[in-house]
């Protein structure tokens, strides 16, 4: 991926794009007044629209499931893009090139690699139509023409330099073809990486071809071969067919299989939510991609020992990313069967019946560990606790982690102590949930997040620089920092603010405050902020007066400077009343 994108460009980009247009190109929006729009939420099932898009804030929020964010966040959540790809997608919509910071690692653009791979895909497709052996292979495997065309399946001829010659004649340099993983150099000459293979294109999250998987037609070399790692293809970060699955919206579940032939066969028989790993074990990056697209991930493995070992490795990887709204299940097929053979032999309904019976991670976890001990003895149950503890420690703090420990306690007969810590407080900004009242500082922050331009009128004389210990004033230093930031950027929008502070720990709380209704009258917000800051100033002065009066009693008096400060504070308080 390219290097760091300058913050100034992100600001410019978010000023040029309209979240209403971005979301409206993917959802059916209905205006509700004052730049607000509504739609059925794409992130959960609902019959009454609770998904709102604010043109004024350039922010979306669902009152049903809590999803919220900017245009960048919407593309990340809805289209499954990572941050740089979402920026590139928006930049393309705005007709802007994406700059990269000078000297940043990996700033080289890879346009020619994508172009070479796209042209290679066209060449493979052309040669499939001219090769009877490849067409017969696919026909004998049961693939119809519609599936072959939809998957873009092609054929790499049994020639040493067929593709290399074609692409060099089209103007590509050999070093580009080598970097794209299409050729290897042998004695200084380019040789085609794939020969006499049925070719499956692999797409990234924007639908671009980034690599290929090849299935050999003869018993020469490995049966299956993927492209090597390249600047734009990393096996541990990509999933075959995820782009196509996402095109149909956000599925209720995604099935992860081990091969692209399995994914193609399942799709042909109507099981369209299948993706495949690319010759690697499941990685945290895979799970991150999957959970952006769905709440339920089902891993499909053979029922033999190797399959269960692979499933356990997947379980270990999944533990550290499991949250209350994420679910992992495991489907074990009969020994000797794979998804391709099951769906062709028994049909879609039988396969989906198996899919519905997939084991939840919790059951697979405790079943596997229980087979290693004697559950009939006290010693065996004690050993179960010892075996389970290291894995349970990987779970993020959540009710799910508590329930897993509770289940361990039920099985072992031993009360397992929960290790869930209370929610952390970020700079005094937590407590932004709708059912909880906001403190004065939180209310001021919410007003500024929703209308950053209000900071231009803030009078600093109402706020002192100290941080009071009172509950009402926790987070005051953060409020001051926010005001400074907004004043330095007069045209800042809610979306700009959240994206520029994307990596800060306070940002999730800011996003919640951005979505919360804190002032029903838009035009009354400036006065509301002024009054709130005035009350904060009053509380600070009162706190300082108490502090000085206590010091006066304890010390038997104050020095000249503090005496003058106390007199001025008392005088200001009496004038205010």
N, C-alpha and C positions, 0 to 999 in steps of 0.2 A: 504494500500500500504506500501511497505517496506520503511525503513528509507533512509537517504540521501546517494547518491552514491558518493564516493570520486572523486574529480577532477582528481587525478592521474589515476584512472581507465578509465575515459572518454578519457583522452589523449591517453592511451595505446590502447583503443578500436578503436579510430579513426585512429590510426596508423596501426591497423591490418586489418581493413575493407577497401574495395575499393568502392567508391560511384558508379563507373561505373558498378560493379557487382551488387550492391544493386538495382540501378535503372534498369539495364539491365535484372534483374530477373522479372521485372514487365512491362517494356516497350521494344519495339523493337528499339535498338540503332544502329546508323550507324556512323562509324568513319569518322572524317573530317580532321584528321591530328593533330600532336603534342598533343596526349592524349585527344583531344576534340571529343565529340560525339553529334549527334543530334537525335531528335525524335519528333513525334507529341506530343504536350503538353497534359498531362492527365487532366489538370485543366481548359481548355477551348477548345471550338471547333475550329479547324483550319485544313486547307487542305495542307498548306506548313509548314514543320517543323520549329519551332522557339524556341524549347526547347533544351538547350545545357547542356551538362554534362562535367565538366572539371576534368580529372584525376589529373592534376597538382595541381589545387586548392582544389580538393575534394569538389566541389561546383556545384550546378545546378542553372540555370537561364533561364526563359522564356522571350524572348524579345517581346512576344505578350501580355501576361497578367501580367508580372512582378513578377510571382512566383519565389522564390529563396530560397536557403538554403543549409544545409549540408545533409549528409546521415541520420542523426537523424531527421532533419526537413522534409526530403522527406517522411520518414515513418510516421511522425506525420500528414502530410498533405494528403498523398496518402492513407494510411491505416487507418487513423482516430485514431491513438494511442496517448496517452499522453506521456510526456517526459520519465518517468520511464519505461513504456512499450516499447517505441521505443528503449531505451538503452538495455532492456532485449532481444528484438528481434535481434538487432545487435550482442549482446554478444553470443546469441545462434548460429548465423551464423559463428561467429569467434571461437566458441568452448571454450568460456571463462565463468566462473562463475561470477555472479555480486556480488561484495563485498558490505558490508554496513558499515558505520562508527560506531565504537563501541560506545555504549551509546545512539545512536540516537533512538528516539521514534519509535516504531512499526517495529523494525528490525527483528522480528520473521518471518521466511519463512513459506509459507502456502502451500507447495507442497502436504502435506497429505490431506489438505482440497480439493484441486483440484482432487486428486486421488480418494477420497471418493465420490465426486460428480459425477465423470466420471463413476465409478463403479455402483453408484445408477442409473444413466441414463441407463446403460446396463440392469440392473435388471428390471427397469420399462418397457423397450422395450420388454424384454422377456415375462413379464406377460401380456402385451397387447395382444400378440399373443395367449395366453392361456385363455383369458377372453372374452366370447361371448357378455356379456352385454356391455363392454366398446367398443368393435368393432362395435356393433349395434348402440350404441350412436353416434359414429363418422360417421357411414354410414347414419344414419337418419339426421344428421346435414349436409350431403352432401359432406363430405370429402372423396376423393378417396385415394387409397393406395399410389400413388406417393406423394401426399401432406403429408400424415401421415408419410411416410418414410423420406421425405426431411426435415420435421420439427422435426423429432426425437420424435414424440409423443409417450407416453407410458401410463402405468396404474399402480397405486399403489393399491395393493390388500386390501381388507377389513380385515386386520389383525393388531393386536396391535404391534407385534414385528417382523413382517416378514423381513423388510429391516434391522432392527437393528441386528437381529440374523445373517443374511447373511453377513453383513459387519464386524461384530465382528469375525465371523469365518474366514474371509479373513485377519484378523490381525489388524483391525482398533480399536483403543481405543474408549471407549464410549465418552470421553471428546472431541475427534476429531469429532465424529459424531454430538455431540451437538453443537460444534462450527461451523460446516458446515451448521447448520440449518436443519438437517435431522431427529433428534430425540429430544424429550423432556424427562426430568427425572421426574418420578412420583414415590414417595416413594423409591427413589434410583434406580429405574429400568428404562431402556431406552424404550420409547414408540415412535413408528413411528409418525412423524409429519403429513404425508399425508396418508390418508386411504380412499379407495374406490373412487379414483379420477382419471380422465384423466389428464396425466401429460405433461406439456410443458416445455422443458428445456430452460433456459435463458443463453445466452452466453456473455462473455466479448468481448472486442475489439480484442482479439487474438484467439477467437473461442473456448475458454475453457468454460465448463459448470460451472456456479458460483451460480446458484439458480434454483428454479422450480416454475412454476405456476400450480395450480391444480384446475380442474373444477369438482365439486361434481356430482356424478351420482344419489344420493338420496337427499331428502329434509332434510338433517341433517347437521347442521353447515352452515357456509357461502358458498354461491354458488361458489365463486372464492376465492382462497387463494394463496398468494405468500409466498415464503420463508421469514423468518425473516431477519432483518439486521444482517450481519456477517462481519468478518474482510475483506472478499473479495466481499461482495455484499451490495451495498447501492442503494436503489430504486431511490433516487433523482439523481443518477449519471449514471444510465444504461437505455438503451432503448431496448425493445424486438425486435430482428431481425435486429438490425443495422449492426451487423457483416456480416450477410448474404447479406444485401443490398449493403454493401461496396465491397463485393467480386465481384460484377458485374461491378465494376468501379465507377466513380463518377456520380451519376444520376443528371439529370437536375433539379429535384425537389424530395422532400421526403414528403410523406403523413404521418402525425401522427394521429393514431387512439387511442381509449381508451382500447382496449382489444386484447389479442393474438388470440382469435377466429376470430375477424375481420381481423387481419393481415393475418392469414392463408387462410381465404376465398378469400380475395382479390388476394393473390398470386396465388391461384388455378385458378382464372379466368383471370390471366394475368396482374394484377396490382401489379407489383413486388416491387415497391418502398415504400411499407407501413411498418412502424414501430409502436410500441405501447408503451405507458407509462405503468408503473407497479403499478397502484393503487395510484399514487401521482399526484399532480398538476405539470405542466411544471416548471422546475427549470432553473436557469442560466446555470448549468452544462449540462442539456439536450440541451439547445440551442447552447452551445459551441460545443458539439459533432455533432449536426446536421449541423451547418454552416462550420464545417471542411469537411463535405461530400458533401454539395450542397450550392447553393446560394439562393435557393427558398424552404421555408418550408411552408407546407399547413397543418393547424390544422383542423381536422374533428370533428364536434360536432353535437349533436342533435339540432333541431331547437327550442326546448322548452326553458322555462325560465332557467332551470338548465344548459342547454347547453350553453346558451348565457352568463350566469354568469361565467361558466368555461372558455369560450373564452375570456372574459374580463380579468380574472386573467392571462391568457396566454399572452394577449396583454401587461399588466402591466409589466410582466417579460421580454418581448421581447424589450420594449422601450430602456432599458439601454444598449442593445448590438447591436442595429440596426446601420448599416453603409451603405454607398452608394452602396456597392456590396452585400447587404443582403436584402432579401425580405421575408415578412411573409404574408400569406393569410389565410382566414378562410372559410371553407366549412360547411354550415349548411344544414343538411339533414331534410327531412320532419318529423314532429313530429311522434314518434312511430317507426321510421325506424332507422336502423344502417347500417354500411357499408356492413356487412354480408348479411342482408336481401335485400338491394338495388342491390348489384351486382348479387345475385342469381335470383332475380325477373326480373330485367331489363337488365342484362348483362354488359359486360365490356364497350362497347361503350357508353351506357347510363351513366354509372358511371363516365367515363372519361369526358363526356360532362359536367356533374355537376362539376367535378374537375376543368375544364377549366374556369368555371364561379365563382370560389371561390373569395370572396371579398378581395381586398388588405387591409392591416392593416389600411391605412389612411382612406379608406372609412368606414370601420367598426367603427373606432374611432370617426369620426365626425358624423356618423349616430346615434350612441348610445348616444352621448352627446346632439345631436340636439333634440332627443325625450324627453329630460328632461327640455327643455325650450320652450318658445313661440318664434319661429324664426320670427314671423310677427311683433314683437314689438322691439323697441330699447332696452328696459330693458332686454328682453329675449336674444338678441344677445350679450349684455354686459355680461350677466351671462354666456353665452357660452364661452366667453374669460376667465372669472374667473375659470370656470370648467376645461378648457383645459390647462391653463398655468402650473399647477403643474405637469401634465404628460409630457408636451413638455420639461420641464426643465430636465427630465431624459434622453433625447436624447443626444448622444454624438455630439459634434460640427462637423458638416458636411453639405454639400449642401442639404442632405435629411432633416436635421433639419430646414434649412432655408425655404425649400419648404413647410414643414408642417406648419410653422408659416405664410407663405404667403397664404396658403389655409385657415387658420383660419381668416386671415385678409379679404380674399374675402368673406367668409361666414358671418362674423360679420359686415363688412363695416368699420372696424377699422384697421388702419395700426399698425400691431403688430411688435414691434422692435425686430430684430434678436439679439440673444445673442451669436453668434458664434465668438469666439476669434481667432486671427490669429494663424497660426501654430507655435508651440514652437521651439526654437532653442536649440539643445542639444550640449553643449560644442563647439559651433561654427562649428559643422559638418554638419548641414543641408545645402541644396543647392546641393545635390548630384544627382539631376535629370539630365537625359541625355541632356536636352535642355539648362541647365544652366552651364556656365563655372565654373571650380573649382578654389578656392583660392589656394595659394601656400601650405598652411597647409593641406587643403583637398586633394590636389594632392599627397603630401607626405604620408598622411595617406592611401590613396588608394593604392599607391605602396607597402606600408608595409603590408596592409591587403592581397593583392594578392600574395606577396612574403615575409612572415615574416622573413625569413632568412637574408634578406638584412640589418636588424637592426644590425647584428654582425659587419658590416663594418662602422657603423655610427661614425663619429668623433665629440665628444661633444663640441669641441672648436668652432664649427660654430654656436652653439645655446647658448644664455645666458638664465638665469633662469627667467627673468621677462616676464610678459604677456603684450604685447603692445596693445593699444586700436585700432590700425589700423585694417581695415577690412581684410587685407591680413594675419594678424597674430592671428586672433581669433581662439581659439582652440589649441594654442601652448602648454599649460600645458597638454592637453590631448595627444598631439603628443609625448611629452616627456615621459608621462606615458606609452604610447603604445611602444615606443622604449625600455624603461626599461623592460617591460613585455616580449617583444620578445627576448631581449638579455639574459634574465634569462632562456629562454627555446629555446636553439639553433635549435631544430628539430621541431619547431612549424609549423603547416600547417594552411592554411586559415580556414579549417574546425575546427581544434582544437581551434583556436583563437575565432571564433564565438560561439562555444559551451561553452567554459570556461567563456566567457563574456555574455552568453545568457541573464542574468537578468539585465544587465546594460542598462541604457536609451539610450546610444549611439549605441547599437548593430544594431537596424534597419537601421541606417545610414551607419554603417560599411558594412552591407549586401548589400546595394545598391552600395557602392563603390567597393565591391568585384566583382560585376557583370558588372561593367562599364569598357569599354575598354579605358585605360588611356595611354597605350604605346603599339603600334602595334608590336614592336620588343622586344621579350622576353629578348634577350641578352643585350638590351640597357637599361633595367630597373635599374641596379645598378648605371650607370652613370647618369640617369635621377634623381634618388633619391639624389645622391651626389650634383648635380647642384642645385636642388630645395632647399636642406638644406643650401647650400651656399648662395643662394639668400635670404633665410629667415634670415640667420645671418647678411647679409648686411643691410636688412631692419631694423633689431633690432639695429644695430650699428648706423644707420642714425637717428633712432628715439631717441636713447640715446644722440646723439650729439645735436640734437635740444633741448632736455630737459635740458641739461647742459648749452647750450648757452642762453636759455631763463632765467634760474636761474641766470646766470652770469649778465645779463642785469638788472633783477629785484633786485638782491641783491647787485649790484655794485662790484661783484667779487665772487670767489669761494674759499673754504678752500683748503688746500694743497692736500688732498686726491682726491677731485673731479677735481682739476686742473690737477693732474697727470693722472687721468682717461680720461679727455677730450683730453689731449695731445696724449695719446696712441691711442685713437680712431681715431683722425685726422691723425696721422702718419700711422695707418693701412689702412685707406681709401686711402691716397695718394699712398701707396705702391701697393694697389690693382689696381690702375689705371696707 
